[in-house]
Every structure is written in structure tokens, then in C-alpha cells.
Amino acid sequence: MWKVQLFKLNFDEREVAAVADVVRGGWLTMGEQTQGFEAQFADSLGAEVRAIAVSNGTAALHLALLALDVGPGDEVIVPSLTFVADINTVLLTDARPVLADCVSLDDWNLDPGEIARKITPRTKAVMIVHYAGYPCAMDEIVAVCQRHGVALIEDCAHAPGARYRGQAVGTFGDCGCFSFFTNKNLSVGEGGMVTTRSAALEEKLRLLRSHGMTSLTLDRHKGRAISYDVRRAGLNYRIDEMRAALGVVQLSKLDQANAQRRRIVERYIGAFADIEGLGIPFRAAADVEPAYHIFPVLLPSGCDRAVVIERLRQAGVQSSIHYPAFQEFSAFADMGLDPTPIANEISARELTLPLYPTMTDEEVAIVIDAFRQALGRG
């Protein structure tokens, strides 16, 4: 159906061999492959980072909130422009999500000033998202959280490999949460990671991940333990060995893949520079090394997005929207969510074009031509 998909896997025979080796090894549940993936991922972020592999990015967010003791009566500040997992996980702890707006139509990340304005005595944590793989203004955000004594959770689903002033995202807050969903920069299908610099949080996260148990099934299988204690109520948010093995291979490709994403983004930017009224966010981003997860644009004011999407579809180019506004979802209609005018305008005008590291020059050209034609700028 598509000449150019929104996303394609960056897989080859290395991923096939990694999974086959796990199957031949006879142990599928979380074990030594997972431990290796955790160690290599932690090393990629820098010294003193601890990494806990989990079943998906939403599990990572949920575990971070639970480990930080977020619960009834608490408030958590969340971005107004993000995937629904952020607000859902807050609600599942019985805390109250408080929406904060974007910086501007040029910078779609969470506004540090908004965070400061939304903090109350009930604020337990702030959750940020490095949207599209562009790091937030971490100096300001960390300072606000420290000044008010609230925890900081980084949603790094878009940003593996991204850095702010040379420091890896996922290492600024109390917890960093990564997603390895199929369309992410580091893809294993389902999977995620929680990172922290705190030994105490690491212990809580590992217990919460696997039923609160003090030893794993692998330990008993290997004869390292004969039983276990349960120290607290926990969940089954474990990753499996096949996905961990995929993660190791994908991690080895990450830097090169992100560099290729950057080259494609630069080509897009040059090709669309003359389109009047088209917004491309983060052009003025400084002191950052983005991960270039997606290529989002802000359609010209008054442009019919549905018509553009249909014209792209007819040309064989897949597109998407990142993200609909929370206030428009029926599940949240009666919650009295704060107005977020900048984010809502972005949600109404945003369109995401194809981006993946294996895109050919021909595929990039097809997208450029189709998008210009769809806007009447061919």
C-alpha cells in the first residue's frame, strides 16, 4: 500500500541470530541476556547509572511513580503534548495529573516556567518528555524541581542516545524511562528501561518489577537459591530474554542510526525551507544532541490536515499525528484538565512525516515531493 511507510525496522541477520541463540539456549524468561542488556545500556548513559529492563515503556513510567511513592492525594505535573501513557500511569496511582503547556510553537517541550507555576504543596513529581528526541531545558527544570523538593521523572521514549550539554537524557532526574516499542529508535517490539543513580530506588524498582520477590526464577533454575522472600507488593513487569537480546544488537546500532536520522531531517528542513507558514520545531535548539525520533511539522494556519493526510496517502506516503490533545479524549472529559493553548494548537496542526534510519534517497525524495504537492507547493 505504501511507497514510504512512517517507520521501518532497522533489523538484519544480527537480530535474527540473537533471537535464535536465545531459543537454542533453552531459557526465555528474564535472565542473563537481560542482565547484559541492562549493563550495556547503563554504560551507554555514563558512570553511576543503574538500569532496570522492563516489559514496556508504560511499565517503566508506572514503576518510577510507584518507586517514588506517588499515590492518592498527590499531584504529578505532566506535559500536555505527549502520549497517553504519561497521564494514564499517573491516574493508575490514584494521583492527580496536572497539565503544563509547551514553551512555544517553536519549542514543543515542557515549559520550565509552567512547571514552576503549577507546583503546589501536593506536587510529588514532575514528568517531562523529550519530545521528538529533543532534550528539554534540563538546567532550568532540574533547578525548579530541586528548589521545590519534588521528584523528576524523564520520559525518554523518544530520546535514546540524546544528550543535553553532553549529558545523556535519562540521567538528570530521579528516574529515566525508556520505551523500546517497534517504532522507537531502539526497537525490540515491546520493552523498556528504567534508569536511576539511586541505589535505594534501584532496589525498589527491581522488587516492584517482579512481584516483590528477593530472587528470580533463573536463580532457582541455576541452583543459586531454593526459595524467596516477598518484601513488598509488586507486579510482573519483566522483559524476556529474546527482547533483551534484540536490545543488545539494537543498542550497538543506535549511534549510527541516530546519525542517519539527523541527515534525513536536515534534508527535509532544506527541502521545506521555502514553504510559507510551515513550522518546523526545535530549529533554535542549543546545547543538545537530539535523537531525531520523529519529524514533526506544524502545518500552515488554516490548512486542512485531513486533506493533506489524504493527498499523502494517495501518493503512497504514510503520515501520523503526535499527539491528539488530552482534553479531547472522552476518558478525561470530566476531569477538569487545565487549558494548555499552545499544546492544543500544536495538536490541531501537527503532522508527522516518515523517518527511519534505513530510508533511501529515493524514499526521502518521494516524501518531499508528495508533501510539497499536498500543500500545493509542488
Contacts in CASP RR format, 6 or more apart in sequence:
PFRMAT RR
TARGET T0000
AUTHOR 0000-0000-0000
METHOD contacts of the structure
MODEL  1
MWKVQLFKLNFDEREVAAVADVVRGGWLTMGEQTQGFEAQFADSLGAEVR
AIAVSNGTAALHLALLALDVGPGDEVIVPSLTFVADINTVLLTDARPVLA
DCVSLDDWNLDPGEIARKITPRTKAVMIVHYAGYPCAMDEIVAVCQRHGV
ALIEDCAHAPGARYRGQAVGTFGDCGCFSFFTNKNLSVGEGGMVTTRSAA
LEEKLRLLRSHGMTSLTLDRHKGRAISYDVRRAGLNYRIDEMRAALGVVQ
LSKLDQANAQRRRIVERYIGAFADIEGLGIPFRAAADVEPAYHIFPVLLP
SGCDRAVVIERLRQAGVQSSIHYPAFQEFSAFADMGLDPTPIANEISARE
LTLPLYPTMTDEEVAIVIDAFRQALGRG
1 316 0 8 1.000
2 316 0 8 1.000
2 317 0 8 1.000
2 318 0 8 1.000
3 315 0 8 1.000
3 316 0 8 1.000
3 317 0 8 1.000
3 363 0 8 1.000
3 366 0 8 1.000
4 316 0 8 1.000
4 317 0 8 1.000
4 318 0 8 1.000
4 354 0 8 1.000
4 359 0 8 1.000
4 363 0 8 1.000
4 366 0 8 1.000
4 367 0 8 1.000
5 318 0 8 1.000
5 354 0 8 1.000
5 356 0 8 1.000
6 183 0 8 1.000
6 318 0 8 1.000
6 319 0 8 1.000
6 320 0 8 1.000
6 352 0 8 1.000
6 354 0 8 1.000
6 355 0 8 1.000
7 182 0 8 1.000
7 183 0 8 1.000
7 354 0 8 1.000
7 355 0 8 1.000
7 356 0 8 1.000
8 356 0 8 1.000
8 358 0 8 1.000
8 359 0 8 1.000
9 182 0 8 1.000
9 187 0 8 1.000
10 187 0 8 1.000
10 250 0 8 1.000
10 253 0 8 1.000
10 257 0 8 1.000
10 356 0 8 1.000
10 357 0 8 1.000
10 358 0 8 1.000
11 187 0 8 1.000
14 249 0 8 1.000
15 246 0 8 1.000
15 249 0 8 1.000
15 250 0 8 1.000
18 245 0 8 1.000
18 246 0 8 1.000
18 248 0 8 1.000
18 249 0 8 1.000
19 242 0 8 1.000
19 245 0 8 1.000
19 246 0 8 1.000
21 245 0 8 1.000
22 28 0 8 1.000
22 33 0 8 1.000
22 241 0 8 1.000
22 242 0 8 1.000
22 245 0 8 1.000
23 242 0 8 1.000
27 218 0 8 1.000
27 221 0 8 1.000
27 241 0 8 1.000
28 240 0 8 1.000
28 241 0 8 1.000
28 242 0 8 1.000
29 217 0 8 1.000
29 218 0 8 1.000
29 238 0 8 1.000
29 240 0 8 1.000
29 241 0 8 1.000
30 53 0 8 1.000
30 210 0 8 1.000
30 216 0 8 1.000
30 218 0 8 1.000
30 238 0 8 1.000
30 239 0 8 1.000
30 240 0 8 1.000
30 241 0 8 1.000
30 244 0 8 1.000
31 216 0 8 1.000
31 218 0 8 1.000
31 241 0 8 1.000
31 244 0 8 1.000
32 218 0 8 1.000
32 241 0 8 1.000
33 241 0 8 1.000
33 242 0 8 1.000
33 244 0 8 1.000
33 245 0 8 1.000
33 248 0 8 1.000
34 53 0 8 1.000
34 238 0 8 1.000
34 239 0 8 1.000
34 240 0 8 1.000
34 241 0 8 1.000
34 244 0 8 1.000
36 244 0 8 1.000
36 248 0 8 1.000
37 53 0 8 1.000
37 239 0 8 1.000
37 244 0 8 1.000
37 245 0 8 1.000
37 247 0 8 1.000
37 248 0 8 1.000
37 251 0 8 1.000
38 51 0 8 1.000
38 52 0 8 1.000
38 53 0 8 1.000
38 193 0 8 1.000
39 51 0 8 1.000
40 248 0 8 1.000
40 251 0 8 1.000
41 51 0 8 1.000
41 53 0 8 1.000
41 193 0 8 1.000
41 195 0 8 1.000
41 251 0 8 1.000
42 49 0 8 1.000
42 50 0 8 1.000
42 51 0 8 1.000
42 195 0 8 1.000
43 49 0 8 1.000
44 161 0 8 1.000
44 168 0 8 1.000
44 251 0 8 1.000
44 254 0 8 1.000
45 51 0 8 1.000
45 168 0 8 1.000
45 170 0 8 1.000
45 171 0 8 1.000
45 195 0 8 1.000
46 168 0 8 1.000
46 171 0 8 1.000
48 197 0 8 1.000
49 168 0 8 1.000
49 171 0 8 1.000
49 195 0 8 1.000
49 196 0 8 1.000
49 197 0 8 1.000
50 195 0 8 1.000
50 196 0 8 1.000
50 197 0 8 1.000
50 198 0 8 1.000
50 199 0 8 1.000
50 202 0 8 1.000
51 193 0 8 1.000
51 194 0 8 1.000
51 195 0 8 1.000
52 63 0 8 1.000
52 193 0 8 1.000
52 194 0 8 1.000
52 195 0 8 1.000
52 196 0 8 1.000
52 202 0 8 1.000
52 205 0 8 1.000
52 206 0 8 1.000
52 209 0 8 1.000
53 191 0 8 1.000
53 192 0 8 1.000
53 193 0 8 1.000
53 239 0 8 1.000
53 244 0 8 1.000
54 60 0 8 1.000
54 63 0 8 1.000
54 191 0 8 1.000
54 192 0 8 1.000
54 193 0 8 1.000
54 194 0 8 1.000
54 209 0 8 1.000
54 237 0 8 1.000
54 238 0 8 1.000
54 239 0 8 1.000
55 190 0 8 1.000
55 191 0 8 1.000
55 192 0 8 1.000
55 236 0 8 1.000
55 237 0 8 1.000
55 238 0 8 1.000
55 239 0 8 1.000
56 179 0 8 1.000
56 180 0 8 1.000
56 181 0 8 1.000
56 190 0 8 1.000
56 191 0 8 1.000
56 192 0 8 1.000
56 237 0 8 1.000
57 85 0 8 1.000
57 157 0 8 1.000
57 177 0 8 1.000
57 178 0 8 1.000
57 179 0 8 1.000
57 180 0 8 1.000
57 181 0 8 1.000
57 191 0 8 1.000
57 192 0 8 1.000
58 85 0 8 1.000
58 88 0 8 1.000
58 89 0 8 1.000
58 179 0 8 1.000
59 191 0 8 1.000
59 192 0 8 1.000
59 209 0 8 1.000
59 235 0 8 1.000
59 237 0 8 1.000
60 176 0 8 1.000
60 177 0 8 1.000
60 178 0 8 1.000
60 179 0 8 1.000
60 192 0 8 1.000
60 193 0 8 1.000
60 194 0 8 1.000
61 85 0 8 1.000
61 86 0 8 1.000
61 89 0 8 1.000
61 127 0 8 1.000
61 153 0 8 1.000
61 155 0 8 1.000
61 177 0 8 1.000
62 89 0 8 1.000
62 92 0 8 1.000
62 93 0 8 1.000
62 235 0 8 1.000
62 237 0 8 1.000
63 194 0 8 1.000
63 205 0 8 1.000
63 208 0 8 1.000
63 209 0 8 1.000
63 235 0 8 1.000
63 237 0 8 1.000
64 153 0 8 1.000
64 174 0 8 1.000
64 175 0 8 1.000
64 176 0 8 1.000
64 177 0 8 1.000
64 194 0 8 1.000
64 205 0 8 1.000
65 71 0 8 1.000
65 76 0 8 1.000
65 89 0 8 1.000
65 90 0 8 1.000
65 93 0 8 1.000
65 95 0 8 1.000
65 125 0 8 1.000
65 153 0 8 1.000
66 93 0 8 1.000
66 204 0 8 1.000
66 208 0 8 1.000
67 175 0 8 1.000
67 201 0 8 1.000
67 204 0 8 1.000
67 205 0 8 1.000
67 208 0 8 1.000
68 124 0 8 1.000
68 125 0 8 1.000
68 151 0 8 1.000
68 153 0 8 1.000
68 174 0 8 1.000
68 175 0 8 1.000
68 201 0 8 1.000
69 124 0 8 1.000
70 76 0 8 1.000
70 90 0 8 1.000
70 93 0 8 1.000
70 95 0 8 1.000
70 124 0 8 1.000
70 125 0 8 1.000
70 151 0 8 1.000
71 93 0 8 1.000
71 94 0 8 1.000
71 95 0 8 1.000
71 124 0 8 1.000
72 93 0 8 1.000
72 94 0 8 1.000
72 95 0 8 1.000
73 94 0 8 1.000
73 95 0 8 1.000
73 96 0 8 1.000
73 122 0 8 1.000
74 93 0 8 1.000
74 95 0 8 1.000
74 96 0 8 1.000
74 122 0 8 1.000
74 123 0 8 1.000
74 124 0 8 1.000
74 125 0 8 1.000
75 95 0 8 1.000
75 96 0 8 1.000
75 97 0 8 1.000
75 98 0 8 1.000
75 120 0 8 1.000
75 122 0 8 1.000
75 123 0 8 1.000
75 124 0 8 1.000
76 90 0 8 1.000
76 93 0 8 1.000
76 95 0 8 1.000
76 96 0 8 1.000
76 97 0 8 1.000
76 98 0 8 1.000
76 123 0 8 1.000
76 124 0 8 1.000
76 125 0 8 1.000
76 126 0 8 1.000
76 127 0 8 1.000
77 97 0 8 1.000
77 98 0 8 1.000
77 99 0 8 1.000
77 100 0 8 1.000
77 115 0 8 1.000
77 118 0 8 1.000
77 119 0 8 1.000
77 123 0 8 1.000
77 125 0 8 1.000
77 126 0 8 1.000
77 127 0 8 1.000
78 86 0 8 1.000
78 87 0 8 1.000
78 90 0 8 1.000
78 97 0 8 1.000
78 98 0 8 1.000
78 99 0 8 1.000
78 100 0 8 1.000
78 127 0 8 1.000
79 86 0 8 1.000
79 99 0 8 1.000
79 100 0 8 1.000
79 102 0 8 1.000
79 109 0 8 1.000
79 110 0 8 1.000
79 127 0 8 1.000
79 128 0 8 1.000
79 129 0 8 1.000
79 131 0 8 1.000
79 155 0 8 1.000
79 343 0 8 1.000
80 99 0 8 1.000
80 100 0 8 1.000
80 101 0 8 1.000
80 102 0 8 1.000
80 325 0 8 1.000
80 326 0 8 1.000
80 338 0 8 1.000
80 340 0 8 1.000
80 343 0 8 1.000
80 344 0 8 1.000
81 102 0 8 1.000
81 108 0 8 1.000
81 129 0 8 1.000
81 131 0 8 1.000
81 323 0 8 1.000
81 340 0 8 1.000
81 343 0 8 1.000
81 346 0 8 1.000
81 347 0 8 1.000
82 129 0 8 1.000
82 131 0 8 1.000
82 155 0 8 1.000
82 323 0 8 1.000
83 157 0 8 1.000
83 322 0 8 1.000
83 323 0 8 1.000
84 323 0 8 1.000
84 326 0 8 1.000
84 329 0 8 1.000
86 97 0 8 1.000
86 127 0 8 1.000
86 129 0 8 1.000
86 155 0 8 1.000
87 97 0 8 1.000
87 326 0 8 1.000
87 332 0 8 1.000
90 96 0 8 1.000
90 97 0 8 1.000
90 127 0 8 1.000
91 97 0 8 1.000
95 124 0 8 1.000
96 122 0 8 1.000
97 337 0 8 1.000
98 118 0 8 1.000
98 123 0 8 1.000
98 338 0 8 1.000
99 326 0 8 1.000
99 337 0 8 1.000
99 338 0 8 1.000
99 340 0 8 1.000
99 343 0 8 1.000
100 110 0 8 1.000
100 111 0 8 1.000
100 114 0 8 1.000
100 115 0 8 1.000
100 117 0 8 1.000
100 118 0 8 1.000
100 338 0 8 1.000
100 340 0 8 1.000
101 110 0 8 1.000
101 111 0 8 1.000
101 114 0 8 1.000
101 340 0 8 1.000
101 341 0 8 1.000
101 342 0 8 1.000
101 343 0 8 1.000
102 108 0 8 1.000
102 109 0 8 1.000
102 110 0 8 1.000
102 111 0 8 1.000
102 340 0 8 1.000
102 342 0 8 1.000
102 343 0 8 1.000
102 346 0 8 1.000
103 109 0 8 1.000
103 110 0 8 1.000
103 111 0 8 1.000
103 137 0 8 1.000
103 342 0 8 1.000
104 342 0 8 1.000
105 279 0 8 1.000
105 281 0 8 1.000
105 298 0 8 1.000
105 342 0 8 1.000
105 345 0 8 1.000
105 346 0 8 1.000
106 279 0 8 1.000
106 281 0 8 1.000
106 282 0 8 1.000
106 283 0 8 1.000
106 284 0 8 1.000
107 281 0 8 1.000
107 282 0 8 1.000
107 284 0 8 1.000
107 285 0 8 1.000
108 131 0 8 1.000
108 132 0 8 1.000
108 281 0 8 1.000
108 282 0 8 1.000
108 296 0 8 1.000
108 343 0 8 1.000
108 346 0 8 1.000
109 128 0 8 1.000
109 129 0 8 1.000
109 130 0 8 1.000
109 131 0 8 1.000
109 134 0 8 1.000
109 135 0 8 1.000
109 136 0 8 1.000
109 137 0 8 1.000
110 128 0 8 1.000
110 129 0 8 1.000
110 136 0 8 1.000
110 141 0 8 1.000
112 136 0 8 1.000
112 137 0 8 1.000
112 140 0 8 1.000
112 141 0 8 1.000
112 144 0 8 1.000
113 140 0 8 1.000
113 144 0 8 1.000
115 126 0 8 1.000
115 141 0 8 1.000
115 144 0 8 1.000
115 145 0 8 1.000
116 144 0 8 1.000
116 148 0 8 1.000
118 338 0 8 1.000
119 126 0 8 1.000
119 144 0 8 1.000
119 148 0 8 1.000
119 150 0 8 1.000
123 148 0 8 1.000
123 150 0 8 1.000
124 150 0 8 1.000
124 151 0 8 1.000
125 150 0 8 1.000
125 151 0 8 1.000
125 152 0 8 1.000
125 153 0 8 1.000
125 174 0 8 1.000
126 141 0 8 1.000
126 144 0 8 1.000
126 145 0 8 1.000
126 150 0 8 1.000
126 151 0 8 1.000
126 152 0 8 1.000
126 153 0 8 1.000
127 153 0 8 1.000
127 155 0 8 1.000
128 136 0 8 1.000
128 141 0 8 1.000
128 152 0 8 1.000
128 153 0 8 1.000
128 154 0 8 1.000
128 155 0 8 1.000
129 136 0 8 1.000
129 155 0 8 1.000
129 157 0 8 1.000
129 158 0 8 1.000
130 136 0 8 1.000
130 154 0 8 1.000
130 155 0 8 1.000
130 156 0 8 1.000
130 158 0 8 1.000
130 159 0 8 1.000
130 162 0 8 1.000
130 169 0 8 1.000
130 291 0 8 1.000
131 158 0 8 1.000
132 158 0 8 1.000
132 281 0 8 1.000
132 282 0 8 1.000
132 290 0 8 1.000
132 292 0 8 1.000
132 293 0 8 1.000
132 294 0 8 1.000
132 295 0 8 1.000
132 296 0 8 1.000
132 322 0 8 1.000
133 158 0 8 1.000
133 159 0 8 1.000
133 162 0 8 1.000
133 290 0 8 1.000
133 291 0 8 1.000
133 292 0 8 1.000
133 293 0 8 1.000
133 294 0 8 1.000
134 159 0 8 1.000
134 162 0 8 1.000
134 281 0 8 1.000
134 282 0 8 1.000
134 285 0 8 1.000
134 288 0 8 1.000
134 290 0 8 1.000
135 159 0 8 1.000
135 162 0 8 1.000
135 163 0 8 1.000
135 164 0 8 1.000
135 169 0 8 1.000
135 285 0 8 1.000
135 288 0 8 1.000
135 289 0 8 1.000
135 290 0 8 1.000
136 164 0 8 1.000
138 164 0 8 1.000
138 165 0 8 1.000
138 167 0 8 1.000
138 169 0 8 1.000
138 172 0 8 1.000
139 165 0 8 1.000
141 152 0 8 1.000
141 172 0 8 1.000
142 152 0 8 1.000
142 172 0 8 1.000
142 173 0 8 1.000
145 151 0 8 1.000
145 152 0 8 1.000
145 173 0 8 1.000
151 173 0 8 1.000
151 174 0 8 1.000
151 175 0 8 1.000
152 172 0 8 1.000
152 173 0 8 1.000
152 174 0 8 1.000
153 173 0 8 1.000
153 174 0 8 1.000
153 175 0 8 1.000
153 176 0 8 1.000
153 177 0 8 1.000
154 169 0 8 1.000
154 170 0 8 1.000
154 172 0 8 1.000
154 173 0 8 1.000
154 175 0 8 1.000
154 176 0 8 1.000
154 177 0 8 1.000
155 176 0 8 1.000
155 177 0 8 1.000
156 162 0 8 1.000
156 169 0 8 1.000
156 170 0 8 1.000
156 176 0 8 1.000
156 177 0 8 1.000
156 178 0 8 1.000
157 177 0 8 1.000
157 178 0 8 1.000
157 179 0 8 1.000
157 181 0 8 1.000
157 184 0 8 1.000
158 184 0 8 1.000
158 185 0 8 1.000
158 291 0 8 1.000
158 293 0 8 1.000
158 294 0 8 1.000
159 169 0 8 1.000
159 170 0 8 1.000
159 185 0 8 1.000
159 290 0 8 1.000
159 291 0 8 1.000
159 293 0 8 1.000
160 178 0 8 1.000
160 184 0 8 1.000
160 185 0 8 1.000
160 186 0 8 1.000
160 254 0 8 1.000
160 291 0 8 1.000
161 168 0 8 1.000
161 169 0 8 1.000
161 185 0 8 1.000
161 254 0 8 1.000
161 255 0 8 1.000
161 258 0 8 1.000
161 289 0 8 1.000
161 291 0 8 1.000
162 168 0 8 1.000
162 169 0 8 1.000
162 288 0 8 1.000
162 289 0 8 1.000
162 290 0 8 1.000
162 291 0 8 1.000
163 169 0 8 1.000
163 288 0 8 1.000
163 289 0 8 1.000
164 172 0 8 1.000
164 287 0 8 1.000
164 288 0 8 1.000
164 289 0 8 1.000
165 287 0 8 1.000
165 288 0 8 1.000
166 287 0 8 1.000
166 289 0 8 1.000
169 176 0 8 1.000
170 176 0 8 1.000
170 177 0 8 1.000
170 178 0 8 1.000
170 195 0 8 1.000
171 195 0 8 1.000
171 197 0 8 1.000
174 196 0 8 1.000
174 198 0 8 1.000
174 201 0 8 1.000
175 194 0 8 1.000
175 195 0 8 1.000
175 196 0 8 1.000
175 201 0 8 1.000
175 205 0 8 1.000
176 194 0 8 1.000
176 195 0 8 1.000
176 196 0 8 1.000
177 192 0 8 1.000
177 193 0 8 1.000
177 194 0 8 1.000
177 195 0 8 1.000
178 186 0 8 1.000
178 192 0 8 1.000
178 193 0 8 1.000
178 194 0 8 1.000
178 195 0 8 1.000
179 191 0 8 1.000
179 192 0 8 1.000
180 186 0 8 1.000
180 187 0 8 1.000
180 188 0 8 1.000
180 189 0 8 1.000
180 190 0 8 1.000
180 191 0 8 1.000
180 192 0 8 1.000
180 193 0 8 1.000
180 243 0 8 1.000
180 247 0 8 1.000
180 250 0 8 1.000
181 187 0 8 1.000
181 189 0 8 1.000
181 190 0 8 1.000
181 191 0 8 1.000
182 189 0 8 1.000
184 293 0 8 1.000
185 254 0 8 1.000
185 257 0 8 1.000
185 258 0 8 1.000
185 261 0 8 1.000
185 291 0 8 1.000
185 293 0 8 1.000
186 247 0 8 1.000
186 250 0 8 1.000
186 251 0 8 1.000
186 254 0 8 1.000
187 246 0 8 1.000
187 250 0 8 1.000
188 243 0 8 1.000
188 244 0 8 1.000
188 246 0 8 1.000
188 247 0 8 1.000
188 250 0 8 1.000
189 243 0 8 1.000
189 246 0 8 1.000
190 243 0 8 1.000
191 239 0 8 1.000
191 243 0 8 1.000
192 239 0 8 1.000
194 205 0 8 1.000
196 202 0 8 1.000
196 205 0 8 1.000
204 232 0 8 1.000
207 213 0 8 1.000
207 214 0 8 1.000
207 231 0 8 1.000
207 232 0 8 1.000
207 234 0 8 1.000
208 232 0 8 1.000
208 234 0 8 1.000
208 235 0 8 1.000
208 237 0 8 1.000
209 234 0 8 1.000
209 235 0 8 1.000
209 237 0 8 1.000
209 238 0 8 1.000
210 216 0 8 1.000
210 234 0 8 1.000
210 236 0 8 1.000
210 237 0 8 1.000
210 238 0 8 1.000
211 230 0 8 1.000
211 234 0 8 1.000
211 235 0 8 1.000
211 236 0 8 1.000
212 230 0 8 1.000
212 231 0 8 1.000
212 232 0 8 1.000
212 233 0 8 1.000
212 234 0 8 1.000
213 228 0 8 1.000
213 229 0 8 1.000
213 230 0 8 1.000
214 228 0 8 1.000
214 229 0 8 1.000
214 230 0 8 1.000
214 231 0 8 1.000
215 224 0 8 1.000
215 225 0 8 1.000
215 227 0 8 1.000
215 228 0 8 1.000
219 225 0 8 1.000
220 226 0 8 1.000
220 227 0 8 1.000
220 228 0 8 1.000
256 357 0 8 1.000
257 357 0 8 1.000
258 291 0 8 1.000
258 292 0 8 1.000
258 357 0 8 1.000
260 357 0 8 1.000
260 358 0 8 1.000
260 359 0 8 1.000
261 291 0 8 1.000
261 292 0 8 1.000
261 293 0 8 1.000
261 355 0 8 1.000
261 356 0 8 1.000
261 357 0 8 1.000
262 290 0 8 1.000
262 292 0 8 1.000
264 292 0 8 1.000
264 295 0 8 1.000
264 355 0 8 1.000
264 357 0 8 1.000
264 359 0 8 1.000
264 364 0 8 1.000
265 292 0 8 1.000
265 295 0 8 1.000
265 355 0 8 1.000
267 364 0 8 1.000
267 368 0 8 1.000
268 280 0 8 1.000
268 295 0 8 1.000
268 353 0 8 1.000
268 364 0 8 1.000
268 367 0 8 1.000
268 368 0 8 1.000
269 280 0 8 1.000
269 283 0 8 1.000
271 368 0 8 1.000
271 372 0 8 1.000
272 278 0 8 1.000
272 280 0 8 1.000
272 297 0 8 1.000
272 368 0 8 1.000
272 371 0 8 1.000
272 372 0 8 1.000
274 377 0 8 1.000
275 300 0 8 1.000
275 372 0 8 1.000
275 375 0 8 1.000
275 377 0 8 1.000
276 300 0 8 1.000
277 300 0 8 1.000
277 301 0 8 1.000
278 297 0 8 1.000
278 298 0 8 1.000
278 299 0 8 1.000
278 300 0 8 1.000
278 375 0 8 1.000
279 297 0 8 1.000
279 298 0 8 1.000
279 299 0 8 1.000
279 300 0 8 1.000
280 297 0 8 1.000
280 298 0 8 1.000
281 296 0 8 1.000
281 298 0 8 1.000
282 290 0 8 1.000
292 355 0 8 1.000
293 355 0 8 1.000
294 322 0 8 1.000
294 352 0 8 1.000
294 355 0 8 1.000
295 352 0 8 1.000
295 353 0 8 1.000
295 354 0 8 1.000
295 355 0 8 1.000
296 322 0 8 1.000
296 350 0 8 1.000
296 351 0 8 1.000
296 352 0 8 1.000
297 350 0 8 1.000
297 351 0 8 1.000
297 352 0 8 1.000
297 353 0 8 1.000
298 346 0 8 1.000
298 349 0 8 1.000
298 350 0 8 1.000
299 305 0 8 1.000
299 308 0 8 1.000
299 349 0 8 1.000
299 350 0 8 1.000
299 351 0 8 1.000
299 375 0 8 1.000
300 375 0 8 1.000
301 349 0 8 1.000
303 349 0 8 1.000
303 375 0 8 1.000
305 321 0 8 1.000
305 348 0 8 1.000
305 349 0 8 1.000
305 351 0 8 1.000
307 374 0 8 1.000
308 319 0 8 1.000
308 351 0 8 1.000
308 371 0 8 1.000
308 374 0 8 1.000
308 375 0 8 1.000
309 319 0 8 1.000
309 351 0 8 1.000
311 370 0 8 1.000
311 373 0 8 1.000
311 374 0 8 1.000
312 318 0 8 1.000
312 319 0 8 1.000
312 370 0 8 1.000
312 371 0 8 1.000
312 374 0 8 1.000
313 319 0 8 1.000
315 366 0 8 1.000
315 369 0 8 1.000
315 370 0 8 1.000
315 373 0 8 1.000
315 374 0 8 1.000
316 366 0 8 1.000
316 370 0 8 1.000
317 353 0 8 1.000
317 354 0 8 1.000
317 366 0 8 1.000
317 367 0 8 1.000
317 370 0 8 1.000
317 371 0 8 1.000
318 354 0 8 1.000
319 351 0 8 1.000
319 352 0 8 1.000
319 353 0 8 1.000
319 354 0 8 1.000
320 351 0 8 1.000
320 352 0 8 1.000
321 347 0 8 1.000
321 350 0 8 1.000
321 351 0 8 1.000
321 352 0 8 1.000
322 350 0 8 1.000
322 352 0 8 1.000
323 347 0 8 1.000
323 350 0 8 1.000
324 347 0 8 1.000
325 340 0 8 1.000
325 343 0 8 1.000
325 344 0 8 1.000
325 347 0 8 1.000
325 348 0 8 1.000
326 332 0 8 1.000
326 337 0 8 1.000
327 333 0 8 1.000
327 337 0 8 1.000
327 339 0 8 1.000
327 340 0 8 1.000
327 344 0 8 1.000
328 347 0 8 1.000
353 367 0 8 1.000
353 371 0 8 1.000
354 363 0 8 1.000
354 367 0 8 1.000
369 378 0 8 1.000
372 378 0 8 1.000
END
